[in-house]
Amino acid sequence: MPFHYRLLGRDRMALFSFIHSLNTTFGTSIFEPVAETLASLNFEFARKQYVVGDTISEQAQSEIQHIMNELTMGKNPNKTEEIERIRKVCNKGTMF
């Protein structure tokens, strides 16, 4: 972190580190439980630190990239259509 110290100074880096530490602590000890509680009011079940899976199909990855490229070029987002496009190919191709 010598670059950061030279750029910002030691006192600012210490302050940044302290604030970053608070944000991390609040995220795991306060924000996640609050989000879980709020979600449980509207959904059947809610969990924090939920793992949705560790694989994606080749076709789904390609389709997601294609959607991102379209949005980057200025196409208006259409969440319903985009989700349907991904669902159609989510199990096609090699799983990574």
Summary of the structure (lengths in Angstrom):
residues: 96
radius of gyration: 20.6
end to end distance: 35.7
largest distance: 53.4
contacts: 189
relative contact order: 0.10
helix: 69%
strand: 2%
